[in-house]
Amino acid sequence: MEVLHPRCCGLDVHKDTVVACVRLVIDGKTVKEVRTFSTTTADLMALSHILADGQFELVLANAAHIKGVPGRKSDVKDADWVSDLLAHGLIRASFVPDTPTQEMRTLMRTRKQLSREQARHILRIQKTLEDANIKLDSVISDLMGVSGRKMIEALIAGQRDPVKLARLADPRVKASQETLRQALRGRVTKQHRFLLRLHLDQIDGIDAAIAKIDREVEAAIAPFRTAVEQISSVPGVKNLAALQIISEIGTDMKRFPSDANLVSWACICPRSDESAGKRRSTRIRKGSPWLKTALVQSAHSAVRMKGTYFHALFHRIRSRRGVKKAIVAVAASILTAIYHMLKDGTMFHDLGPDHFNRRTKEQQKDRLVKRLAELGYAVELAPLPN
């Protein structure tokens, strides 16, 4: 097999060590040198000096794609195997974002983790109220809204009268006062009040942490501001989701040869699983949960906006493949649009709800004529005068 890179180095990276296998082709002979470095700063600097002796390009490999022959496995053999694959051009480089994108990605992922932890504390508050037989979440939509928060604070303060608790509800709450009084009649103990206070404090602390992250994001948003404005023009994609998507895919679409390549990298397209001419599975592969979650959530919002291309696409696929696959298809379509918007520097242009009707006008005409013939009718079609 042809050697594409006569000078290369394979690195097998671990938490505490890095095994480096330098591979050189000298006078037609392959020479390898293997050294092990610790992951302390001093040793990593020493490794960088060795690599810096020659011009090199970093290639981050997916371990699942370069797995070697099982058996007799060691870190040295792994580094040796990586160097051989790299020399022959058999390693497909993974996406490595630039420094600003990496920093934004860290902030947005941390924000998402904090939001999830906050949601867990809200569920724990709900469980505590249920334990006290307070059915508050059954009569108001947002437990942590203005009305819900006032009632919970009053319960913590020792208020037990359902009448007084119900009066704390905002006039916009749809539930009647009688319904609220029935839901707020329970047996709140000292332990319940302690747990409610504990979880509310945790929620407030997480709110403060999220606010700090939002300020840090705003301070670092300059390189991404134009891209965020472009992506926010897509139906269903709000500013926060746009930031999440940008932090995962970056702004330079030259890294991806095509929109299909980006969709495949995000793992929101059917997997390629075929044997003996038969498709064994069309399930999507496991990809980045951060990007996939943001796209699917945006797709759920987009399909609720009537009179749009995404709404039409969702209903077109749902009738044949079901809701879940239709949502994933809309998410893939959103990412495809984002690819072209970032690549061409344009804002979103909706294709319209009648896009599929315009595209398949002749097919629909033939299908309807055929259906009428099956029902026993002979028809002649003539275009309407302009």
Salt bridges, closest charged atoms under 4 A:
ASP12 OD2 - HIS14 NE2 2.74
ASP16 OD1 - LYS15 NZ 3.86
ASP75 OD1 - HIS14 NE2 3.06
ASP78 OD2 - LYS73 NZ 2.90
ASP80 OD1 - LYS32 NZ 2.33
ASP84 OD1 - ARG23 NE 2.81
ASP84 OD1 - LYS32 NZ 2.94
ASP98 OD2 - ARG255 NH2 3.66
GLU117 OE1 - ARG120 NH1 3.02
GLU117 OE2 - HIS121 NE2 3.20
GLU117 OE2 - ARG124 NH1 3.62
GLU130 OE1 - LYS135 NZ 2.94
ASP131 OD2 - HIS192 NE2 2.63
GLU153 OE2 - ARG149 NE 3.33
GLU153 OE1 - ARG197 NH1 2.87
ASP170 OD1 - ARG172 NE 2.88
GLU178 OE1 - ARG181 NH2 2.87
ASP201 OD1 - ARG197 NE 3.34
ASP204 OD2 - ARG149 NH2 2.80
ASP214 OD1 - ARG111 NE 2.74
GLU218 OE2 - ARG225 NH2 3.70
GLU248 OE1 - ARG105 NE 3.68
GLU248 OE1 - ARG109 NH2 2.86
ASP259 OD2 - HIS340 NE2 2.93
ASP273 OD1 - ARG280 NH2 3.02
ASP354 OD1 - ARG358 NH1 2.55
GLU362 OE1 - LYS365 NZ 3.00
GLU374 OE1 - ARG371 NH1 3.31
